[in-house]
């Protein structure tokens, strides 16, 4: 059974905050060691042939023990986490405030947690995972907002604030600098997919700028005003600026004068101060996260000047049931619906930036030096990925530790995940080539959502493989110590014989979290993988009159907490949050 550990509350809060503020900035640089073509090479030389052995030059000597600056829970959920203020849970809209932190749980299912390890251990690696940012163009025509009469979660009141929310998360990561469990410097950030919400060029540009730094204007169409469901006069949607008594206001949502103008106002991102890497998700690859475009309809409609806001409730229920049962793999259900409601489409300002991007355009945007930020150029992807039409790669995390980023999206459509035979074989070869090193595997989908059997039109004869098959493969390679992913928007950590699978909640649905990882060698035949959840830098309390960038980020969190139809179990159990995961050293 997990054992509870918590030292956070025994420490003086001011001392902790001072210690965090005084921590020195430590830079850590990861380098690509392989590509999606199966290569394994240093960054500068041309890629080796697929399946080639790892050159000796890449097999780094063991690192000298990291001298920690001193562990501190400051800035993490070990110290405090957003929680509703006093009041009855069923009283409608609830305000957030500062709540108690979450204890660290020791999980020793895969190896015994031996006494004295805290004084023996050395830090091997420390980094941050962001997942499911879902940077959202809320004015985009290819959205399922019209399904809200059938499912209140089909549209969420906080979606217009994804950009200031993500910038605030970047600010939190920049302020952390060191790992809360070891005090070791954080060396990189990995995003595990659904960086965008609707596979649009505009959203991709916002994501790359949030991560690398610069000015973002989260607005498409008419640059002077908002054009979307929140000023449509339709009661199914929250109208923050209007006196309309919409359904969300009836639930207690506030009237906030100037909200929509503030939501499309320019935002400044400092960019991450450490290198960052990118993994692709289904919302990055597919329209609405599930539709693979056939022909030109979806692209033309996305960039065009018409939008469907509303359909009758009975039709919304029927459409939702059909999509859930059969899936809209190619967007034909959406196209048929739009054509049936041609007379109901409302005019909006056309914008080519809303058009979907291809996998090649996704790669090209990452490889653009203008988005290099703290590096590396490509953020894990290389020219070899362009040449091979792949979105998976390997990179160096630390001496003796490699990272493997997978592409689990199905180009044939659907929101569930898949891995083709070519990629599965590449993963097998890569793990074999790095037998003497620890391997951390990253993907968007988790093991139980990799179930997509729909064929990839570009590879019609290739077999799709399930999450269970990936678990089995990783179990055969004892150097694989963790599989880190997202997609389900919830925290969940589970053991798989010889490795841990760590699934992290999203940054769009409450509780809006990211996760810090710290890998240590306990010098007793075991390793510990520490996981610590963090929120954005925005204050827990909100002020409806504060529409500054920071105020919007705080409001983003509170609105997500109150979103009708949202799940209340996404934070997971205590053993899925802040943990020490012990496993055998191979």
C-alpha positions as CSV (number, residue, x, y, z in Angstrom):
1,X,0.0,0.0,0.0
2,X,1.3,3.5,-0.7
3,X,2.7,5.3,2.3
4,X,2.1,9.0,2.9
5,X,5.0,11.4,3.2
6,X,4.8,15.1,3.7
7,X,7.3,17.6,5.1
8,X,5.9,20.6,3.4
9,X,3.6,21.7,6.1
10,X,6.2,21.4,8.8
11,X,8.3,24.1,7.1
12,X,7.8,27.9,7.3
13,X,6.2,29.1,4.2
14,X,8.2,32.3,3.9
15,X,11.4,30.4,4.2
16,X,10.3,28.1,1.4
17,X,9.4,31.0,-0.9
18,X,12.7,32.7,-0.2
19,X,14.6,29.5,-0.9
20,X,12.9,29.1,-4.2
21,X,13.5,32.7,-5.2
22,X,17.2,32.4,-4.4
23,X,17.8,29.3,-6.4
24,X,20.2,29.8,-9.2
25,X,19.2,29.4,-12.9
26,X,20.8,26.2,-14.2
27,X,20.8,25.5,-17.9
28,X,20.5,22.0,-19.3
29,X,20.7,21.2,-23.0
30,X,19.3,18.0,-24.5
31,X,20.5,17.0,-27.9
32,X,18.9,14.8,-30.6
33,X,20.4,11.4,-30.8
34,X,18.1,9.9,-33.4
35,X,15.2,10.5,-35.8
36,X,12.0,9.0,-36.8
37,X,13.7,7.2,-39.6
38,X,15.3,4.9,-37.0
39,X,18.6,6.7,-37.1
40,X,20.9,7.2,-34.1
41,X,23.4,9.9,-34.6
42,X,24.8,13.1,-33.1
43,X,23.1,16.4,-34.1
44,X,25.6,17.6,-36.6
45,X,26.5,14.6,-38.8
46,X,24.1,13.1,-41.3
47,X,21.8,10.4,-39.8
48,X,23.0,6.9,-39.8
49,X,21.2,4.1,-41.5
50,X,17.9,2.9,-39.9
51,X,18.5,0.4,-37.2
52,X,22.2,1.1,-36.9
53,X,24.0,0.6,-33.6
54,X,24.6,3.5,-31.3
55,X,28.0,5.1,-31.9
56,X,30.3,4.8,-28.9
57,X,30.6,8.6,-28.7
58,X,26.9,8.8,-27.7
59,X,27.3,6.5,-24.8
60,X,28.1,9.1,-22.3
61,X,30.1,8.4,-19.2
62,X,28.2,8.4,-15.9
63,X,27.6,11.9,-14.7
64,X,29.2,13.2,-11.5
65,X,26.6,13.4,-8.7
66,X,24.5,16.5,-8.9
67,X,24.9,18.7,-5.9
68,X,21.4,19.9,-5.2
69,X,20.6,23.4,-4.2
70,X,18.2,22.0,-1.6
71,X,14.7,20.6,-2.2
72,X,11.7,22.9,-1.7
73,X,8.0,22.4,-2.3
74,X,7.6,26.2,-3.0
75,X,5.6,26.8,-6.2
76,X,4.2,23.3,-6.3
77,X,1.1,21.4,-5.1
78,X,3.1,20.0,-2.3
79,X,2.6,23.4,-0.6
80,X,-0.8,24.5,-1.8
81,X,-3.4,23.8,-4.5
82,X,-6.4,25.7,-5.8
83,X,-9.6,24.7,-3.9
84,X,-13.1,26.1,-3.6
85,X,-13.8,28.5,-0.9
86,X,-16.3,27.9,1.8
87,X,-19.8,27.3,0.5
88,X,-22.2,24.5,-0.4
89,X,-20.9,22.4,-3.3
90,X,-24.3,22.6,-5.0
91,X,-24.6,26.4,-4.7
92,X,-23.8,27.2,-8.3
93,X,-20.7,29.2,-9.4
94,X,-18.0,28.8,-6.7
95,X,-14.9,30.9,-6.2
96,X,-11.4,29.5,-5.8
97,X,-8.8,30.2,-3.2
98,X,-5.7,28.7,-1.7
99,X,-6.2,25.2,-0.5
100,X,-4.0,22.6,1.3
101,X,-1.1,20.9,-0.6
102,X,-1.1,17.3,-1.6
103,X,1.3,14.9,0.2
104,X,3.9,12.8,-1.5
105,X,3.1,9.1,-1.7
106,X,5.8,6.5,-1.9
107,X,4.9,3.7,-4.3
108,X,7.0,0.6,-3.9
109,X,5.0,-2.0,-6.0
110,X,8.0,-2.5,-8.4
111,X,10.8,-2.4,-5.8
112,X,11.3,-2.1,-2.1
113,X,11.8,1.4,-0.8
114,X,14.9,0.8,1.4
115,X,15.6,3.0,4.4
116,X,18.5,5.4,4.1
117,X,18.1,6.0,0.4
118,X,17.5,9.7,0.8
119,X,21.0,10.2,2.1
120,X,22.6,8.0,-0.6
121,X,20.8,9.0,-3.8
122,X,22.2,11.1,-6.6
123,X,20.1,12.9,-9.2
124,X,20.2,11.5,-12.7
125,X,17.7,13.8,-14.5
126,X,15.1,16.5,-13.7
127,X,12.6,17.9,-16.2
128,X,9.0,19.1,-16.7
129,X,6.1,17.7,-18.6
130,X,3.3,19.9,-20.0
131,X,0.4,18.2,-21.7
132,X,-2.9,19.0,-23.4
133,X,-2.6,22.8,-23.5
134,X,-5.3,22.9,-26.2
135,X,-4.6,26.5,-27.4
136,X,-7.9,27.2,-28.9
137,X,-9.2,29.5,-31.6
138,X,-12.8,29.9,-30.2
139,X,-14.0,31.6,-33.4
140,X,-13.0,28.7,-35.7
141,X,-15.8,27.4,-37.9
142,X,-14.9,23.7,-37.5
143,X,-16.0,23.3,-33.9
144,X,-18.8,21.2,-32.3
145,X,-20.2,24.0,-30.1
146,X,-23.7,23.4,-31.6
147,X,-23.7,20.1,-29.7
148,X,-24.0,21.8,-26.3
149,X,-27.8,21.3,-26.0
150,X,-27.0,17.6,-26.0
151,X,-23.8,17.7,-24.0
152,X,-22.9,20.7,-21.8
153,X,-19.2,19.8,-22.1
154,X,-19.2,20.2,-25.9
155,X,-18.4,23.9,-25.3
156,X,-16.5,25.2,-22.2
157,X,-16.8,28.8,-20.9
158,X,-13.0,29.2,-20.3
159,X,-11.8,28.2,-23.7
160,X,-11.2,31.8,-24.8
161,X,-8.5,32.2,-22.2
162,X,-6.2,29.3,-23.2
163,X,-3.3,31.5,-24.3
164,X,-2.9,33.7,-21.1
165,X,-3.4,30.4,-19.2
166,X,-0.6,28.7,-21.0
167,X,1.7,31.8,-20.7
168,X,1.1,31.7,-16.9
169,X,2.2,28.1,-16.9
170,X,5.4,29.0,-18.7
171,X,6.0,31.7,-16.0
172,X,5.6,29.0,-13.3
173,X,8.1,26.7,-14.9
174,X,10.6,29.5,-15.3
175,X,10.2,30.4,-11.7
176,X,10.7,26.8,-10.5
177,X,14.3,26.3,-11.9
178,X,15.0,23.3,-9.6
179,X,13.3,20.1,-8.8
180,X,11.2,20.1,-5.6
181,X,12.3,16.6,-4.4
182,X,16.1,16.9,-5.1
183,X,16.9,20.5,-5.7
184,X,18.6,19.5,-8.9
185,X,18.4,21.9,-11.9
186,X,15.5,21.3,-14.3
187,X,17.0,20.7,-17.7
188,X,14.2,20.6,-20.2
189,X,10.4,20.7,-20.8
190,X,8.5,18.1,-22.8
191,X,5.0,18.7,-24.2
192,X,3.1,15.5,-24.7
193,X,0.6,16.6,-27.4
194,X,-2.7,18.4,-28.0
195,X,-0.6,21.6,-28.0
196,X,-3.3,23.0,-30.3
197,X,-7.1,22.3,-30.2
198,X,-8.2,22.3,-33.8
199,X,-5.2,21.6,-36.1
200,X,-5.1,25.2,-37.4
201,X,-2.2,27.3,-38.5
202,X,-3.2,30.1,-36.1
203,X,-3.2,27.8,-33.1
204,X,0.1,26.3,-34.0
205,X,1.7,29.8,-34.2
206,X,0.3,30.6,-30.8
207,X,1.7,27.5,-29.3
208,X,5.2,27.9,-30.7
209,X,5.3,31.5,-29.6
210,X,4.0,30.7,-26.1
211,X,6.8,28.2,-25.7
212,X,9.6,30.1,-27.3
213,X,8.6,33.7,-26.4
214,X,7.0,36.6,-28.1
215,X,3.7,38.4,-28.6
216,X,0.5,36.5,-29.4
217,X,-2.8,37.9,-30.4
218,X,-5.3,35.1,-29.8
219,X,-7.8,36.4,-32.4
220,X,-8.7,35.3,-35.9
221,X,-11.1,36.8,-38.4
222,X,-12.0,40.5,-37.8
223,X,-9.0,42.0,-35.9
224,X,-11.2,44.6,-34.3
225,X,-13.7,42.3,-32.5
226,X,-14.7,38.9,-31.3
227,X,-16.9,36.8,-33.6
228,X,-18.2,33.7,-31.9
229,X,-20.9,32.0,-29.8
230,X,-20.4,34.2,-26.8
231,X,-22.0,37.2,-28.4
232,X,-24.4,35.3,-30.5
233,X,-27.5,35.8,-28.4
234,X,-27.9,32.0,-28.1
235,X,-28.8,31.1,-24.5
236,X,-26.8,27.9,-24.5
237,X,-23.6,29.9,-24.2
238,X,-22.2,32.2,-21.5
239,X,-22.4,35.8,-22.6
240,X,-20.0,37.5,-20.2
241,X,-20.5,41.1,-21.5
242,X,-24.2,40.9,-22.1
243,X,-27.3,41.2,-19.8
244,X,-28.7,38.1,-21.5
245,X,-29.9,35.6,-18.9
246,X,-28.1,32.6,-20.6
247,X,-28.0,29.1,-19.1
248,X,-24.6,29.6,-17.5
249,X,-25.6,32.8,-15.8
250,X,-28.6,30.9,-14.4
251,X,-26.0,28.5,-12.9
252,X,-24.3,31.5,-11.3
253,X,-21.7,32.6,-13.9
254,X,-20.8,36.2,-13.5
255,X,-21.3,39.2,-15.8
256,X,-17.9,40.5,-16.7
257,X,-17.9,43.7,-18.7
258,X,-15.0,43.8,-21.3
259,X,-14.3,40.0,-21.1
260,X,-14.5,39.3,-24.8
261,X,-12.3,42.3,-25.8
262,X,-9.8,41.2,-23.2
263,X,-9.9,37.6,-24.4
264,X,-8.7,38.6,-27.9
265,X,-6.1,41.1,-26.7
266,X,-2.4,40.6,-27.3
267,X,-0.5,38.6,-24.7
268,X,3.3,38.5,-24.1
269,X,5.1,35.3,-23.4
270,X,8.6,35.2,-21.9
271,X,9.1,31.8,-23.4
272,X,10.7,28.9,-21.6
273,X,14.1,29.6,-20.2
274,X,15.2,26.0,-20.8
275,X,15.2,23.7,-23.9
276,X,11.9,22.2,-24.8
277,X,10.7,19.2,-26.9
278,X,7.4,18.5,-28.6
279,X,5.2,15.4,-29.0
280,X,2.2,15.4,-31.3
281,X,-1.4,14.7,-30.2
282,X,-4.6,14.0,-32.0
283,X,-5.8,17.6,-31.8
284,X,-2.6,18.6,-33.5
285,X,-3.0,16.2,-36.4
286,X,-6.8,16.1,-36.9
287,X,-9.6,18.7,-37.2
288,X,-11.5,18.8,-33.9
289,X,-9.0,16.1,-32.8
290,X,-10.8,13.4,-34.7
291,X,-11.4,14.2,-38.4
292,X,-8.9,13.5,-41.1
293,X,-9.7,15.7,-44.0
294,X,-10.7,14.2,-47.4
295,X,-10.8,16.6,-50.3
296,X,-11.1,20.3,-49.7
297,X,-14.3,20.8,-47.7
298,X,-12.9,21.0,-44.2
299,X,-10.0,23.2,-45.2
300,X,-12.2,25.5,-47.2
301,X,-14.9,25.7,-44.5
302,X,-12.2,26.4,-41.8
303,X,-10.8,29.4,-43.7
304,X,-14.2,30.6,-45.0
305,X,-16.7,33.1,-43.9
306,X,-19.6,31.0,-42.5
307,X,-20.1,29.3,-39.1
308,X,-22.8,27.0,-37.6
309,X,-23.7,28.2,-34.1
310,X,-26.8,26.2,-33.2
311,X,-29.0,23.2,-34.2
312,X,-32.2,21.9,-32.6
313,X,-31.6,20.0,-29.4
314,X,-33.1,16.7,-30.7
315,X,-30.8,16.8,-33.8
316,X,-27.8,17.6,-31.5
317,X,-28.5,14.5,-29.5
318,X,-28.8,12.4,-32.6
319,X,-25.6,13.8,-34.1
320,X,-23.7,13.2,-30.9
321,X,-24.9,9.6,-30.6
322,X,-23.9,8.9,-34.2
323,X,-20.5,10.4,-33.8
324,X,-19.9,8.5,-30.5
325,X,-21.0,5.2,-32.0
326,X,-19.4,5.3,-35.5
327,X,-16.8,8.2,-35.3
328,X,-16.5,10.9,-37.9
329,X,-13.2,9.8,-39.3
330,X,-13.2,11.9,-42.4
331,X,-15.5,14.8,-41.5
332,X,-18.3,13.6,-43.6
333,X,-20.8,13.8,-40.8
334,X,-19.8,17.3,-40.1
335,X,-20.0,18.2,-43.8
336,X,-23.4,16.7,-44.2
337,X,-24.7,18.6,-41.1
338,X,-23.4,21.9,-42.4
339,X,-24.9,21.4,-45.8
340,X,-28.3,20.6,-44.2
341,X,-28.1,23.8,-42.2
342,X,-26.9,26.0,-45.0
343,X,-29.6,28.6,-44.3
344,X,-28.6,28.7,-40.6
345,X,-24.9,29.5,-41.1
346,X,-23.9,32.9,-39.8
347,X,-21.4,35.2,-41.6
348,X,-18.0,35.7,-40.1
349,X,-14.8,37.2,-41.4
350,X,-12.8,34.7,-43.5
351,X,-9.2,33.9,-42.4
352,X,-6.7,31.6,-44.1
353,X,-4.8,31.2,-40.8
354,X,-7.6,29.0,-39.7
355,X,-6.8,26.4,-42.3
356,X,-5.6,23.0,-41.0
357,X,-1.9,22.2,-41.2
358,X,-0.3,19.0,-42.5
359,X,2.2,16.8,-40.7
360,X,4.9,18.3,-42.9
361,X,3.8,21.9,-42.1
362,X,3.8,20.9,-38.4
363,X,7.4,19.8,-38.7
364,X,8.4,22.8,-40.8
365,X,7.0,25.2,-38.2
366,X,9.0,23.5,-35.4
367,X,12.2,23.6,-37.5
368,X,11.8,27.3,-38.2
369,X,14.7,29.1,-36.3
370,X,12.3,31.9,-35.5
371,X,10.7,29.5,-33.0
372,X,13.9,28.1,-31.6
373,X,13.6,29.9,-28.2
374,X,15.9,28.2,-25.7
375,X,16.4,25.4,-28.2
376,X,17.0,23.1,-29.7
377,X,16.0,24.1,-33.2
378,X,13.2,21.6,-34.2
379,X,12.4,20.8,-30.5
380,X,13.4,17.2,-31.1
381,X,12.3,17.0,-34.7
382,X,15.0,17.0,-37.4
383,X,15.3,17.2,-41.2
384,X,15.2,13.4,-41.2
385,X,11.6,13.5,-39.9
386,X,10.7,15.7,-42.9
387,X,12.5,13.3,-45.3
388,X,10.9,10.2,-43.8
389,X,7.4,11.7,-43.1
390,X,7.6,10.7,-39.4
391,X,6.8,12.5,-36.1
392,X,8.8,10.3,-33.7
393,X,12.4,10.7,-32.6
394,X,15.0,10.1,-29.8
395,X,16.9,12.7,-27.8
396,X,19.5,12.9,-25.1
397,X,18.1,13.6,-21.6
398,X,21.3,13.1,-19.6
399,X,24.4,10.9,-19.6
400,X,23.0,7.4,-19.5
401,X,19.4,8.5,-20.2
402,X,17.6,8.8,-23.5
403,X,14.2,10.1,-24.3
404,X,11.9,8.6,-26.9
405,X,9.0,10.6,-28.3
406,X,6.3,8.6,-30.1
407,X,3.6,9.6,-32.6
408,X,0.4,7.9,-31.4
409,X,-2.1,9.8,-33.6
410,X,-4.1,8.0,-36.3
411,X,-3.8,9.9,-39.6
412,X,-6.9,8.0,-40.8
413,X,-9.0,9.8,-38.1
414,X,-10.5,9.3,-34.7
415,X,-9.4,10.6,-31.3
416,X,-8.1,7.3,-30.0
417,X,-4.4,6.4,-30.5
418,X,-2.5,4.0,-32.7
419,X,1.1,2.9,-33.5
420,X,1.9,1.4,-36.9
421,X,4.3,-1.5,-37.4
422,X,7.1,0.6,-38.8
423,X,7.1,2.8,-35.6
424,X,6.7,-0.2,-33.3
425,X,9.7,-1.8,-34.9
426,X,11.7,1.4,-34.7
427,X,10.9,1.6,-31.0
428,X,12.1,-2.0,-30.5
429,X,15.3,-1.2,-32.4
430,X,15.9,2.0,-30.5
431,X,15.5,0.3,-27.1
432,X,17.8,-2.5,-28.1
433,X,20.4,0.0,-29.3
434,X,20.4,1.7,-26.0
435,X,20.3,-1.4,-23.8
436,X,22.9,0.0,-21.4
437,X,21.0,3.3,-20.8
438,X,17.8,4.2,-19.0
439,X,14.9,5.1,-21.5
440,X,12.0,7.4,-20.8
441,X,9.2,7.1,-23.4
442,X,6.8,10.0,-24.2
443,X,3.6,9.9,-26.1
444,X,0.3,11.7,-26.2
445,X,-2.1,8.7,-25.8
446,X,-1.9,6.4,-22.8
447,X,-2.0,2.6,-22.9
448,X,-5.7,2.2,-22.5
449,X,-6.6,4.7,-25.2
450,X,-4.4,3.3,-28.0
451,X,-7.2,1.3,-29.6
452,X,-7.6,2.8,-33.0
453,X,-7.8,0.2,-35.8
454,X,-8.8,2.7,-38.6
455,X,-6.2,2.4,-41.4
456,X,-3.8,5.2,-42.4
457,X,-4.7,6.2,-46.0
458,X,-1.0,6.8,-46.7
459,X,-0.1,3.3,-45.4
460,X,-3.1,1.2,-46.2
461,X,-1.4,-2.2,-45.7
462,X,0.2,-1.3,-42.4
463,X,-1.1,-3.0,-39.2
464,X,-2.2,-0.8,-36.2
465,X,-0.9,-1.8,-32.8
466,X,-2.6,-1.3,-29.4
467,X,-1.4,0.1,-26.1
468,X,-1.3,-3.4,-24.7
469,X,1.3,-4.3,-27.4
470,X,3.4,-1.3,-26.5
471,X,3.2,-2.3,-22.8
472,X,4.4,-5.7,-23.7
473,X,7.3,-4.4,-25.8
474,X,8.4,-2.0,-23.1
475,X,8.3,-4.9,-20.6
476,X,10.7,-6.9,-22.7
477,X,13.2,-4.0,-22.6
478,X,14.2,-3.6,-19.0
479,X,16.0,-0.3,-19.7
480,X,12.5,1.3,-20.3
481,X,11.7,2.7,-16.8
482,X,8.8,5.0,-17.5
483,X,6.1,5.8,-20.1
484,X,4.9,9.4,-19.7
485,X,1.8,10.6,-21.5
486,X,-1.5,12.6,-21.3
487,X,-4.7,12.6,-23.5
488,X,-7.2,11.5,-20.9
489,X,-7.0,14.9,-19.0
490,X,-6.6,13.1,-15.7
491,X,-3.8,12.0,-13.4
492,X,-3.2,8.3,-13.3
493,X,0.0,6.3,-12.4
494,X,0.1,2.6,-12.8
495,X,2.9,-0.1,-12.6
496,X,3.6,-2.4,-15.5
497,X,5.9,-5.1,-14.1
498,X,9.2,-3.3,-14.7
499,X,8.2,0.3,-15.5
500,X,5.8,3.0,-14.5
501,X,3.2,4.6,-16.7
502,X,2.5,8.2,-15.7
503,X,-0.5,10.0,-17.2
504,X,-0.8,13.7,-16.4
505,X,-3.9,15.9,-16.3
506,X,-4.4,18.6,-18.9
507,X,-3.9,22.3,-18.7
508,X,-7.4,23.1,-20.1
509,X,-9.7,21.2,-17.7
510,X,-9.5,21.8,-14.0
511,X,-7.3,21.2,-12.0
512,X,-5.0,22.5,-14.9
513,X,-1.7,20.9,-14.0
514,X,1.8,20.1,-15.3
515,X,4.2,17.7,-13.7
516,X,7.9,17.8,-12.6
517,X,9.9,14.6,-12.9
518,X,13.2,13.8,-11.0
519,X,15.0,10.6,-11.5
520,X,17.5,9.5,-8.9
521,X,19.9,6.5,-8.4
522,X,19.4,5.4,-4.8
523,X,22.7,3.5,-4.7
524,X,21.0,0.4,-3.4
525,X,20.0,-1.3,-6.6
526,X,16.9,0.9,-7.0
527,X,15.9,4.1,-8.8
528,X,13.3,6.6,-7.7
529,X,11.2,8.6,-10.1
530,X,9.7,11.6,-8.3
531,X,6.6,13.2,-9.7
532,X,5.3,16.6,-8.5
533,X,2.4,18.5,-9.9
534,X,2.4,22.2,-10.5
535,X,-0.2,24.8,-11.3
536,X,0.2,28.0,-13.3
537,X,1.7,31.1,-11.7
538,X,-1.7,32.8,-11.6
539,X,-3.1,33.6,-8.2
540,X,-5.8,31.2,-6.9
541,X,-8.2,34.1,-6.1
542,X,-9.8,36.0,-8.9
543,X,-11.0,39.5,-9.4
544,X,-13.7,40.0,-12.0
545,X,-12.5,43.6,-12.6
546,X,-8.9,42.5,-13.2
547,X,-8.7,41.7,-17.0
548,X,-4.9,42.0,-17.1
549,X,-2.9,39.1,-18.5
550,X,-2.4,37.6,-15.0
551,X,-6.0,38.3,-14.0
552,X,-7.3,36.4,-17.1
553,X,-5.0,33.4,-16.3
554,X,-6.5,33.3,-12.8
555,X,-10.0,33.5,-14.2
556,X,-9.1,30.7,-16.7
557,X,-8.6,28.4,-13.8
558,X,-11.7,29.4,-11.9
559,X,-14.0,29.2,-15.0
560,X,-12.6,25.7,-15.8
561,X,-13.5,24.6,-12.2
562,X,-17.1,25.8,-12.7
563,X,-17.5,24.5,-16.3
564,X,-20.8,22.7,-16.6
565,X,-20.5,19.0,-17.4
566,X,-16.9,18.8,-16.4
567,X,-15.6,15.8,-14.5
568,X,-14.6,16.1,-10.9
569,X,-12.1,13.2,-10.7
570,X,-9.4,14.5,-13.0
571,X,-6.9,15.2,-10.2
572,X,-6.9,11.4,-9.5
573,X,-6.2,9.8,-6.1
574,X,-3.3,10.8,-3.9
575,X,-1.2,8.0,-5.4
576,X,-1.6,9.6,-8.9
577,X,-0.3,13.0,-7.9
578,X,2.9,13.7,-6.0
579,X,4.8,10.5,-5.7
580,X,8.0,8.7,-5.3
581,X,7.9,5.7,-7.8
582,X,10.5,3.1,-6.8
583,X,11.8,0.5,-9.3
584,X,14.7,-1.8,-9.8
585,X,17.9,-0.6,-11.4
586,X,18.7,-2.7,-14.4
